[in-house]
Amino acid sequence: MIELPPLINTEEVGRAVWDSKKAKKAASGVIVPKIFREKDGTRELSVDRVSHGGLLELAGLHDGERSDQSFHGWASLSVERASAMNRKVEADPIRPQNPYHAFIILPDAENEEFVEAQTQHALNLAMASRWLPRPSGSG
Amino acid sequence: MLRDSTAALSEAVKCRQWQSEPTVRLQEETVIPPPFPSERSGIFGLTRLQSAFPDRQAHAPRKQSTAEEDASAKRLNAILTELSELTEGARAEGRASPNDSAIAGTRALAKLCVSFRLPEPTIDLNDDGSVEFFIRTRSRGILFILRQDDLLQVFGDFESEPWRARYQISGKTWKLHLPTYLASLESESSPPPT
């Protein structure tokens, strides 16, 4: 079982992308905010710690998660940028399947304000991200 | 600075009286126009607003050559075709689709967009039938959401500084403010990092 070190600001976390249209856009340099927009009211965004290797393994894991979509890669950004606007990033290893799992956690707010803030956070995260395609030869 | 801010306040108050929109919020900070103009926070807020809307006249789309007009027409056609396909697809699958107001607003937004030298926007539909219209340059991005309830939400992120605004789609103010938003993107309209 892999044990990752504590999170540091310079490492990167990536949000998995399955939607082929969004992946194509991302590969052309435009990460759309919707990649980082969870359902209304959800504070946690699942991400992978992508600076510690294991990308092949992660790609294989994500391939099996959605029956109707293929995994294409990650919208990736530094922990420092992911932590802007009072967000937090916390490691959340899922043993034994995904020791790389982490959460970006949005700051709390009142209901209506929070739903709008979710979109604002999604935009900020998307603007800070770059495209990290799945490793070649992994599917 | 105070004189400039007072002038901006006057402008903002006129705008407020003319129509109940817009409400411009700068991240957890300011609702414009401020209720008490003499307060420092209000002046600070207006200074920020003024920097966001420095000169409406200066941000009209520039005139285009015939070749540029042809290219703009093609770009507009591509955007409108995509909107149409998304809408028809949603209707065919029984999903929520944008209403006439949101479609008209998106068309107006697209027309204005192509009049500036900007990268291709990304259009998508949300589960509630609202239209998402996203356009970005290297370090600046604006997300427009045109909802079925006549609300236009504008989310901006300029050099990592977030801001947002709300308008009525059926109102006139967003069409006055939009050229300023888009001109601010045009000023650094190089391809985004890959």
Interface residues (C-beta under 8 A of the other chain):
Chain A: K25 A27 S28 G29 V30 V32 P33 K34 R81 A84 M85 E116 T119 Q120 L123 N124 A126 M127 A128 R130 W131
Chain B: Q27 P119 T122 D124 E132 F134 R136 S139 G141 L143 I145 Q153 F155 G156 D157 S160 P162 R164 P191 P192 P193 T194
